[in-house]
């Protein structure tokens, strides 16, 4: 009986394959047909076709994605800065000294411009004051609670609804083809992990980001990790290949970004042997999202545009290549 | 036709299940029956049984394994030290100054005892001289070439054959039950990655270990990562929970070790909510392997034995619980 069933199963599975049960509909419905969509599909097909000279075994199908501006909206400000601002307001009663201390004084008055005048030093101070001093478990809860209700200042939609529908489809499409998808972001690793699995289908262990140091200790006999106000690693620019090597330990075969902060990740990815795919999302749609590139202050895409042209990387026009930008749009 | 086939498939798959095609033989054949094997199986069954109060969803089934002494033999010395010694011999012609410089002078004379007298400082110096200064790609090749032929000084077997057969079965068993298995070792992350996938079925991105810093640069226009002679992270003792948080971002539900260097990992794992499993491999088999615990110099199991007794962790006797130790044994 058993071997009869097994035999029948084999025959039927073969039949099922040839009769097209498994044939999928267009896996990228929010992408307009054209050379950029075609470039993605061609790459995925050639590295997954057994016998193709470009075939890549499943365990080497590593794809890395920047987050801010590549998977979700980073304008008018990166989402994590809104989180930090809200944390300042929440913590202010415990910090009366902030009334006279920058960047906190300006932030509490809602004057982001003066607060930002302190530059990188002010931002680091802001992050340390709002992201450190609690256990990793507590920080996870704080982040989860915040992201559940925090909204984009212009659209009044949840930040987690400000993700790019075409990129969600791309993540799903690549995973369906055996790719392991990773986020490699300049944003905080601990800020992204609590919501990225639900939002992108990317689990915590596949997220690479900037970090502060943590320390193991026993609190009332209970082992915890305490977040310290000390930078551990900045996962941006030349830091991205370093973070990739440390966390993944293999060179990706595909990488996706949207700014010069992703350039080294794309260079590192593109330089490996065998088939490689590098893609920039170009923010050129001022109507449906935001338009910015060479002169943007926080997320400049300048050297990257030149190198993409020189190396034949795919540069996606949000305006022309995407049928829709956000999931809630028709 | 299609829907008929699909219907038939469903029916046959159900039949196949009930008729026992999928029923496995004993998944842990090298383990003697007894309370320790039973503890492992009971834990895996309760966290994987839908509807059980201890059920754990697949994405949270994280299991972490120490490497040296837990997955493979670490006596008479940890394998990575033999690698470092061989590197010293290989590099000696380029370093005439080593003839008069410790720990190199003693190492080159084969006098490990005098070399080790320099303590931790000497070991760090040894590792930096032998593990840094090349690209990550070059180091991967060096490690792969070495491990392909390097043999255990006593058994004359390849080091990769000095892995514990019962632990290989345990890794396979846990993965078959939806666990993601990670190595969390004090050893070098870059030393383990080139061979751990083939040896243990654990891919590079699921290996956590000690690391030195790397730097991104363009060499003749080609993007590479250069290994710097500077410690980045020591993944041992209180560093293990830190490394777990940084790389995995979730508290494991099961952890496996063999020394006090694993104690904080087991504490951190055991203290989470829900079902938890902590296990120590106890080296008490001087005939088939080595016997060492409370007084060992490099891999002491002392505080860990007391805490295991106090907390009811599973302590596996290599002598009594394992039918065989190494794969090549009958």
Interface residues (C-beta under 8 A of the other chain):
Chain A: X1 X2 X5 X6 X8 X9 X12 X13 X15 X16 X19 X20 X21 X59 X62 X136 X180 X189 X190 X193 X197 X203 X204 X205 X206 X207 X211 X214 X215 X216 X218 X222 X223 X225 X232 X238 X239 X241 X242 X245 X246 X247 X248 X249 X250 X264 X267 X268 X271
Chain B: X1 X2 X5 X6 X8 X9 X12 X13 X15 X16 X19 X20 X21 X59 X62 X136 X180 X189 X190 X193 X197 X203 X204 X205 X206 X207 X211 X214 X215 X216 X217 X218 X222 X223 X225 X232 X238 X239 X241 X242 X245 X246 X247 X248 X249 X250 X264 X267 X268 X271
